[in-house]
Amino acid sequence: QMCIRDRLKDCRKLEAYRKLLFGFCFFHAIVQDRRKFGPIGWNIPYEFTTEDLTVCKRQLKMLLNEYNEIPYKVLNYLGAEINYGGRVTDDKDVRLIKTMLKTYINDASVVKEKFDFSKSGIYYNPKSETQNEFIDYIRYLPLNPEPEVFGLHENAEITNSQNQTRILLETLLSTQPRSSASSGKSRDQVIEAIASNIEKKTPDEYDVEMIQAKYPTMYNESMNTVLVQEIIRYNRLLSVMKTSL
């Protein structure tokens, strides 16, 4: 938390940095949550990651420190067409993500005392200076946001509720015990046999120290670093599988 507080002060244009950083964070939340609306939100459900936001944050600070004028076009291009847009393939989604980012990253969002992100006025760019002030504003926001914050019609929530209800009912039905006439085993017995079989086939965790010694981190072998990181993540997965199975 101390590191985060320091980052909010580590820029030549502090006020612009805070407002634009919040804009990128808000944009990140919107593009992630739009997926719950299905094809209404995105034609293709893209897997945006926290790394996309992290890269935007680094580029924002670098550009604000290097240029006297804020390069909004560059920020929008990097965010909507490279960092996030690099994984967007549908042409309509490309237009959408470019339009969405321009809503949050623009001159008005920095200059205005209160720049609204939605027509209701509930969502806006707060004039906060500390981490706690941003957190207090976020806590004030509704737990279940209305479709208007996503730029969608209120009827979009009907589609989302129907989808969530269908998933819930399908999950409940899938947990009901069923008997199989062919094997004579109940559903629970079949699931237990499958889990047992997976557990037997689950390999032991990799020796990270041995792999680090065999593939050390080197300037001309950057993939070695990636390999070790992936091995650590894979070991965590194996550990969870063994304890849960």
PyMOL commands that set and color helices and strands:
alter all, ss='L'
color gray80, all
select helices_A, chain A and resi 2-7+14-40+50-66+72-83+85-87+91-104+107-111+131-140+147-150+156-174+187-201+208-214+223-244
alter helices_A, ss='H'
color red, helices_A
select strands_A, chain A and resi 115-116+124-125
alter strands_A, ss='S'
color yellow, strands_A
deselect
rebuild
show_as cartoon
